[in-house]
């Protein structure tokens, strides 16, 4: 079964490249990042969800871990927190989540 934090460390360059797709000085949400992440690493993303399937909140758990990873590694990813504001999740529900700003390289 996939270990999410080991995965992040192993794929740090690819994650930096995902973030580099966002425009400099423009906000993006954690959901925007997760969408690109899940496209790039579809099989791994599915395995992450399966790992937490018995929690009843697999999406919330994995997405929280992804957002937490962004937060802990802002310097590496060259991003800053913006604010928390509304965004639609994968289930169509609106919630307040973290937004980010990609800084100039």
HELIX and SHEET records of a PDB file:
HELIX    1   1 UNK A    4  UNK A   10  1                                   7    
HELIX    2   2 UNK A   12  UNK A   20  1                                   9    
HELIX    3   3 UNK A   30  UNK A   40  1                                  11    
HELIX    4   4 UNK A   42  UNK A   51  1                                  10    
HELIX    5   5 UNK A   53  UNK A   55  5                                   3    
HELIX    6   6 UNK A   58  UNK A   72  1                                  15    
HELIX    7   7 UNK A   74  UNK A   77  1                                   4    
SHEET    1   A 3 UNK A  27  UNK A  29  0                                        
SHEET    2   A 3 UNK A  94  UNK A 102 -1                                        
SHEET    3   A 3 UNK A  79  UNK A  88 -1                                        
END                                                                             
